[in-house]
Amino acid sequence: MRIQSAMSLGLPRPMQADQAFPTLLKPHVAAARRVGLLRAMADTLFIEADRIEGFRRACAASSNPDGEACWKRIAHAYRTEAEAFSKQADQLKGCRA
């Protein structure tokens, strides 16, 4: 008689303790991941704000003050969010250092 493993029966593999509760067992790892995520989000928003700033400049060059004002507000909102994420990452990194 052959014994089948749980995997061949379609049953899920049992989880290891550190997989089930990663934040409880390794808080420094969870904090480092969070800092990395916040920094990536901030970088993306800063890049997008620069791209949107190009639209504002194009509207200014084509004498479109309404478009220029709109793109300026959007770029400002992106930068504000990016600065908030960056500040949050700095604070989180400072707490665990």
C-alpha angles and dihedrals in degrees: 000000000000122000115222123213122235090249094059090051091056094249118141118259113254113257123241116237094250091051094052097051109017095158093050096049101034111026093162090059092049091049092049090051091049092050090050092049093049092049092049091051091048092049092050092050093048090051092049091048089055090049091050090048086063089059089051091052091049091052090048091051091050093048095248104142095173092054091044092053092047095051090044091056092047093049090048091052091051092050092047091053091045092052090050091053091046092050091048090051091049091051093048092048091049092053094056098038 
